[in-house]
Amino acid sequence: MARRASTRTSPISTTQTLARLKDLKLGGMAAALKHQQNQPSTYDELPFAERLELLLDWEFQARFKLRASIQDIDYQHPRNLKKAQVAQLAQTDWLERGQNLLITGPCGSGKTYLGCALGYQACLNGLSTRYYRISRLLLELTQTKADGTYQKTLNQLVKVKLLILDDWGLEALKPAHRNDLMEIMDDRHGTHSTMIISQLPTDQWYATIGDNTLADAILDRLMHNAHRWALKGESMRKRL
């Protein structure tokens, strides 16, 4: 009887494929492929089209604003950023413990780049990651209430290992938006990590939420186990 040919990818071709995906800046797909290779009992029996769809889902889910990497972070510009801090958070320990990260600093200090670089690194380490400008997330949640997919969207957000929310505090929150954020933070608290990027120092976040009770609840869940980066200095865009 003829032996059935193996459908598993050889280590050499997998290594080459991962390298090509990274060269093409498809970090989400690279992370998903590594994840699939590490769990053959889960994925080997799936049809090719289904496995490909899972790879594409991981690439799509991050939707980073910037193509950023840990290796390309600029340490020459004086902005209160140290290589040791970046090296620590480039590891997955804090993500495995469900800790948060708060990045603050003036416009042009590189907050978003740092956040996207850490998010991309999380993808490479096989962790699901998603980036949002907070105004767009809240708009999307409003739309899901209209089409009946609100709870499904919340459930998806809860499962993401690292949720990145950029431009925190730039716009006033409506009452419904405060409740949305409370739902998200409460469901993720202690199990999954949230990264907040803001121009405002953390001591001004309370006032931007607009409701004392919800502000207490939301910020308590964000801050009590959080790493903090407070960037300083002149805008990097201005210097360039």
N, C-alpha and C positions, 0 to 999 in steps of 0.2 A: 504494500500500500504506500502510495506516495505521501511523503511528509508535507504537512501544510506549512507554507512559508510564514515565517514570523513577521508580524506587522510592526514590531517595536523598532523605534529609531535607534541606530547605533550611537554610542557615546561620541564618536568623532563627528558624525553629521549633526548631532544635537549641539555640540560645542560650536560648530561652524554656523549653525542656524541662529543660535543665541547671539553670536558676535555680529552677524549681519543685521539682526533685529535691533541691536543696540546702535549700530552704525546708522541705521535708518531712523533713530530716535523713537523706536517703538518699544519703549520700556515696559509698558503694560503687557504687551504680547509676550515679551521675553520673560517677564515675571510669571505669567500664566503658564508658559511652556515648562519652566522649571518646576512649578507647582504640580503640573500634570505628570512630569517625569518622576517626581518624588512620591507620587501616589498611583502607581501603575494599576493596582487592583481596582481603583475607582474609575480610571479613564481609559484603560487599554481596550475595553470592550465596546466603547462608544464609537458610532460611525464617524468617519472623517469629517463630514459636514458639521456634525454636532460639536466635535472638538474644536474645529475652526471657529465656530460661532462663540464658544467660550473664550477663545483667545481674543477675539475681537471685542467681546464684552469687557474684558479686563482693560484693553487699550482705551476703549471709549469711556469707561467709568471715571478715569482720573480727570480728563479734560483740563489739564493744567493751563494756566494763562501764559506761562513762559516755559520754554525748553531750557531747563536749568539742571546743572549737575553739581555734586559736591566738589568734584575735582576743579571746577571752574570758578569757585567762590573767590572773590577778591579780598585779600587780607591787608593790602597795602593802604587802602583808604581808611583813615582813622574813624571808626564808628563803634567802638566798644564791642568788638567781636573777636573772639579768640579761637584758634584752631582746635584747642582742646574741647571747647564747648561743642563745636561742630562735630568733631570726631565722636564725642559721647553720644550725641543724638542721631548720628548716622547709623549707629547700632540699633537693634530692634528691642533692646531691653525695656525701654520706657513704653514702647507700644505694646509689648506683651503684658506689661503691668497695667495697661489702661490709663496711663498718665497723660496729662495734657501739656501743650506748649503754647505760651503767649508771647507773640513777637510784636513789640511796639517800637515806634520811632518816627521821626519826621518824614515828610514826603521826599522820595528820592533816596532814602537810606538803604534800599535794597531788601526791604522786608519780604516782598512778594517773591523775589528771586530765591531768597533763602528758604521760604516756605515750599516753593515748587521743587527746589533741589532736594529737600528732605523727603517730600512726597514721592519724587521720582526714585529716590533711594529705597524707600519703603516698598515701592512696586518691584524693584529689582530683588528685594529680599522676600518676595512672594506674598506681600501683604496688600490687601485691597485698599485702595486710596481714592478719594474723590475731592476735587477742588470746586469751590463755589465762591463767587462774589456774593456776599450775604443778601444783597438786594435781589439778585436773580433767584437765589434759593427761595426767598420768601414769596416772590412772584410765582414761581413754579408751584409752591405749596397752595397758594390761592387758586391757581388754575386747577389743581387736582381736586380741590373741594367742589369745584363746579362740575367736573367730569366723573366724580365718584371714585377716584383712585387715591385719595388722600391717605388712607390707612396703609395701602400697599406701598406708597412712596415712603411713609414714615418707617415701615418695616425694612425697606431697603437701606435707608439711612442708618438705622440701628446696626445693621450687619457690617457696615463698612468699617474696617479696622482703623483707618485714619481719615477723619473728616476735616478738611481745611476750609475755614471760613475767612475770606479776605474782606477788607474795607469795613470792618466792624465799627459801628458807632458813627458812620458818616451821615446817616439818614435817621430821622425820628421813626420810632417803631409804632405801628398801629396796635391797638389792643389785641387783635387776632394774631399779629406777628409775635407779640410777647408770649402768647399761649403756645404758638408753634415752637418757638425756641425752648420753652419750658419742657414741652413734650420730648424734643430731641435730646436735650441735655439730661433729662431725668432717665430716659431709656438707655443712654450711652454711659452714664456715670459709673465709673469703677470697672467697666468691662472693655470699653473701646476708647480710643484717644481722639481728642479734638484739638486742632490747632487754630488759634485765633490770631489774625493779623490786623493791626490797627494803628492809625496815626495818633490816636489818643492814648495817653498813659492810663494804666489800669485804674488809678484812683478817680478817673472821670467816667468810667464805664457805668457806674451806678446811676448817674444822672441821665445818661443817654437811653436807658431802658424805659424810664418814665413811669414805672409803677413800683412802689417800695417793696411790696410783698414779693412780687415776681422777680424783681432785681435781686433781692436777697437769695431767693431760691436758685436762680440761674447762675449767679456769680459764685455762690457757695460750691456748686457742682463743677464749675470751671476752674476755680482758683486753688482749692485746698490741696490738690496733688499735682500742681502745675510747675513745669520748668518755665523760666521767664528770661527773655532776651529784650533788654531795653537799649535799642540802637540810638546812637547820637551822631552829631557832626553835620557838616554841610552836605547838601544834596550831591550824590554821585553824578546825577545828570548834569548839574550845573558845572561841575568840574570837567566833565567830558566835553 
